[in-house]
Amino acid sequence: MHQVRAFADTGMFRQAKGLICTNIRKEEEAQLMKVICEEEGLVDFPILANIDFGHRTPMMVIPMGALAELDCDNAKFTILESAVIE
């Protein structure tokens, strides 16, 4: 979770519209994430946690730059356009 604090310190969260993370497994980690968002003034910042992507099994890739939707109410992430340029 120290990486999250470092990202927040760069101002990255204020430029993002939401966050998808691979592991917030403990209540203390969830509380820390909430505190960081409150410190950044992001009270309604959507966070979809415990998602398997990147260098984990299964190896799922999230394309950069593709339009996507983050629905935290239904724990759903949808890529809305092709990530392949033809």
N, C-alpha and C positions, 0 to 999 in steps of 0.2 A: 504494500500500500504506500510505501515511500515514493514510488514512482508516480502515483496519482497526485501526491502533494507537489512533487516537482513539476508535473504537467500543469497543475493549477497555478503555480507560481509564475509560469511563463505567460499566463493569460489565455491559454489554449481553450479552456472551458467556456470562456466568454465568447469565443468565436464559433463554438460548436452548437449544434441544435439538439444534441443528445449524445449518449455514450453507450457503447456495447462493450462489456468486459467479460473476460473469461472466468475469473473466479473471485467472488465475494462469498466465501463459504461460512464465515463466522459472523455472529451478531456484532462483535466489536468492529469488524471491517466495514459492515454496513453502516454502523454509527459514524465511523470516521468519514466515510464517503458522504454521508448526510451533512456532517459538520463542514467539510470542505466546500460542498455546494452552497451551504448557507453563507459561509465566509465570502464566497464569490458572488453572492447575490442571486444565486440560481435556485430559488426555492422550488420551482416547478420543473426543474431540469430532468428530462426523461433518461432513465438508466435501465438498460436491459442487461441483467447479470447472469453469470454462469452459463455462457454460450460457448460451445465448442467450435472455435475457428482458429486459423493461424497454425502455429507449430504445435498442434495437439492432435490427438486421435479422436474423431476422424479429422483428416486434413481438409478443411473447408476454407476456401479463399473468398474474401469479400473484396470485390473490385473497387479500386479508388476512382472517384470521379463519376460513378454511375448514380443516377437518381434512385433514391431508396426511401422507404418508409419505416419508421420505428413506432410500433404500436405496443406500448408498455402495458396497457390495460389487458391485452390478450397475449402478452409475451410473444409477439410476432415481429419478425424483421423480414421485409420484402424488398427485393431488388426490382425496381420498376422499369428498367430499360436494359438493353443489351450492353454488356461490358466489352464486347468485341467490336473494334472499329474495322469496317470493311473497306 
